[in-house]
């Protein structure tokens, strides 16, 4: 029997500067058979002119959305256009190593999701001498609690089985597709890490996702409150979709986190997070002192 079809799903929006280089790296993949699904989210910068050059390529299926729907909805749409038994997700501005899909497929085993290491490069493709494994403690396993405040699976680095996509639909619009797919994989058996650099992950000011920390302007009270509500919603989603064995943990966390809206400080949340510190900070490279400071920040009230 031949290899199963694998779909590469890429969403574009105003990516004229980098998208052609990325498409060419996808076409050079050593694994076959591949289909490349590209959904453009109403670009207005010349991206579509570049995409039209590939309309006659039998490996590429192009979709042009008339209205901008946002990255999450566009990825959900593009994913459902794919036919492959496996699906890999691509950003519009990275560069893939030629054997990326081949290596991920050969190592996925029975897992629903596998992800690999990446090299960080600048906007011109020059190495920043860092890998994503330098920023996070990469993980193989099925404990989702490290995902509460940190991500460890970037979408550009993962390969999933179609079965995971089916189990993950509908995708919550307020959650990034890669965060949601990784969380769902954790709840259905776990994720697998492949310690090989298979993507050159571009870091630049207009990137939709960044691995390197970057300085943000001070948040207003309203912005902090909105961030708090988003995080509370994420914890509530985790509670709703987790396995029975971890529901008591998430139920307690959701209850304590919701109290931030009514109190200046939630000391019981500090105690709770300290008790589960090693689980919550499983993916973090922070020292104990930095973790403790982060816990104190998380327990601060967020009343408008």
C-alpha positions, 0 to 999 in steps of 0.5 A, a space after each residue: 500500500 502507498 502512503 496516505 494523503 497528507 494535507 497542508 493547510 495554509 491561511 494567507 492574509 496580506 502576506 505578499 512579502 513572504 508567501 511565495 518563498 513559503 509555498 515553494 518550500 511546501 512544494 519541495 517536500 519529499 513526502 508524497 502524496 500531498 495536497 496544499 490547501 490555501 485559503 486567502 482571507 480577503 488580502 488587499 496587498 497583492 497576495 492574491 496575485 501571487 497565489 493566482 500563479 499557482 492555480 494550475 498546480 494540481 497539488 494546490 487548491 486555492 480558496 479566495 474569501 470575499 470578506 475577512 473573517 479572522 485567522 481562527 475562522 479561516 483556519 477552521 474553514 480551510 481545515 474542512 476543505 482538506 481531504 488528507 488522512 493527516 493534516 499539517 498547518 502552515 503559516 504564510 511566512 515560514 520556511 519548511 525543511 524539505 523532509 519535514 512532513 516525511 519525518 513527522 509522518 514516520 514518527 507519529 505512531 499511534 498519536 493524534 498529534 506530533 510536533 517538532 522543534 523550529 529554528 527562529 529566524 529574522 524577517 530576512 531568514 537569518 538565524 537568531 541562534 534560538 530554537 523553540 526548545 530554548 523557550 519552552 520545556 517541550 513535552 510528550 504526554 497527556 497532562 493538559 495543565 501546563 497549557 493553562 498559561 503557556 503553549 508548547 505546540 506551535 501550529 506550524 510545527 505539528 502534524 495531526 490525524 484527521 480524527 483529531 480535527 473531527 474530535 475538535 470541531 467546532 473550534 471555539 472562535 476565541 481560541 487559536 486553532 493550534 492551542 485548541 487542537 493541542 489541548 484536545 489531543 492531550 485529552 484524547 491520549 496525548 501529544 508527541 514531541 520530535 526533537 528535530 528542527 524542521 521549520 525556520 520560524 520567522 519572527 517579525 513585527 507583522 507576524 501573526 504568531 511570535 515565539 520570542 517575547 516582545 515588549 508590549 505597551 502598558 495595558 489599560 484597566 479595560 485591556 487587563 480586564 478583557 485579557 482576564 475574561 479571555 483567560 477565564 473563558 479558556 479555563 472554563 473551556 478546559 473544564 468543559 472538555 477535560 477528562 473526568 479525572 482532571 475536572 475537580 482540578 479545573 473546577 476549583 481553578 475556574 472558581 478561584 479565578 472567577 473570584 478575581 472579578 470581585 476581590 482585590 486579591 485571591 489568596 486562595 488562588 495563590 495557595 492553589 497555584 503554588 500547590 500545583 506549581 510543577 504541573 501549571 509551569 510544566 512547559 515554562 523555563 522560568 525559575 521558581 522566583 519568576 514562577 512565584 511572581 507570576 502566581 502573585 500577578 495571576 491572583 491579583 483582582 481584575 475589577 474594572 
